Amino acid sequence: MRIVAAGLLVMAIRVLGTAPVFGEADGYQQSFRYVSEYPLDDTGTGFVDEVNGIAHDDNHWYITTSTGGNPSIWKIPVTQDLSNVHTGMRRNDAIICPTKYGDKNLQTELGYTHYGDLVAHKHNDKYYLLVPLEKGIDGPAIAVFLWEGEEAEDLVCLGYDIVKLNNEDPPWKNNSSAWCAVDKGGFVYTSPDKWSIPEWGGETGLLKYSLNWNTLGSDPQNPVKLTLIDPDPSINNPSVYLLDENGDRLTQAGISGSSQGGEFSPDGKLLYVSSGSCGSPCGDGMTDELGGIHVFETDGWRRVARSDKSTSFFKYDFTSGSPVYEEPEGLTIWDLEEQRASYLDPGLAPNIQGQLHVLLLQNNIPWVPDSLFLFHYTNTTYVDYSGYGFTPDGTIGRPYKTVGEALTFYNQNETFVHGHWTGGRIKIHTGSYPEALTFSRRMQIVPWSGKAVVGSQGRVALTPGGAINIQSGGTLKLH
């Protein structure tokens, strides 16, 4: 589509207009741009020791730790500085679950000493926490919790079910339940350790399960029920094969290390996963360079991007071997920029921006404490002509002054080391931007905090609630 005249452009906005919030930016949720790390090399915050997973509801972070085989779930208000969380804050490490053996302590009676990368999923206006469990007597499992109050004792376990590789297999045939994610349809996903098992011949995949959402906790003998979605029950294969950039089945060597975390984008079109900590050397052709963050399209499960250790764009830098023993951990997707009205607005989460948030743990030697890093990434380049007092770089705290600068930055990063940025946004603050521009790449253009007028002659007015979606092969010209 090539749009030049202002009248035609207004018609296009009405057709393409969507609410501009990140969660509804359908198809424009590629949060690939690295923006910051916070906490950064932190050894003092309460949850740093053996941190594993991260999730959120509307107002809280949820974090899992497995300190010395004593696992905990933390509930931390979004307004709390994550570098200043003390050990007495809201956490629960004495969790009782209903099981086939009766009500049992997950750790002391059932042996579940490791909680993986959890997810918070909203169902019927309630947030359920799904927490991967490992090392217990029943084998890898996923437990379901409700935590509707603010105190530690308000955490309620509804039960758990084992994670099978086949509905007929014993649970011990699976070797891991390090992470889980829930798609828009309520299906639960996880993977074996290192993304494969011997029967898959070195090819990687995901395990997909249905969950009894509407009857959770109602049957004392079977309170949580995971049912494997198996495309071919006659053979031992994954529910979904993962593909590389060329559409071929992705091997273990192409996604090095242990499976660590995962979450779907709000529109359900992307799955972000983290992988790594393969040791030094990794063996079997695996390297740290092939670990990190990987992004798959859910329509076909082809990998479309992965992070890099050395660049500044989709950067996720770690070394799994000696002497630092850094370990990629869980991740979550939470837009902490949407409510910020301007570059002067600090937002709800102290010192944190972006939508994608990925943990990294530095496992130090026994007499030195662990240290924590939390990486942050965004899909948005910001514009505000009134910004001053900083060198602009297009982040929310340092927006560009012109739309042209933002467009140049977006175009320059169309191709990065391991992917293409074809699903980002440019967000333009209230004001007038009399610029002649040509948009020729796939992107979304949205207003920021009020009406933004763009163009030197045929002007376009973007108002709150509106957006322009430019698809691949399309062109928008503003004179």
Secondary structure by P-SEA (a helix, b strand, c coil): cccccaaaaaaaaaaacccccccccccccccccccccccccccccccccccccccccccbbbbbbbcccccbbbbbccccccccccccccccccccccccccccccccccccccccbbbbbbcccbbbbbbbbcccccccbbbbbbccccccccccccccccccccccccccccccccccccccccccccccccccccccccbbbbbbbccccccccccccccbbbbbbccccccccccbbbbccccccccccccccccccccccccccbbbbbbcccccccccccccccccbbbbccccccccbbbbcccccbbbbbbcccccbbbbbbbbbbcccccccccccccccccccccbbbbbbbcccccbbbbbbbbbbbcbbbbbcccccccccccccbbbccaaaaaaaaaaacccccccccbbbbbbccccccccccccccbbbbbcccbbbbcccbbbbbcccbbbbbcccbbbbcc
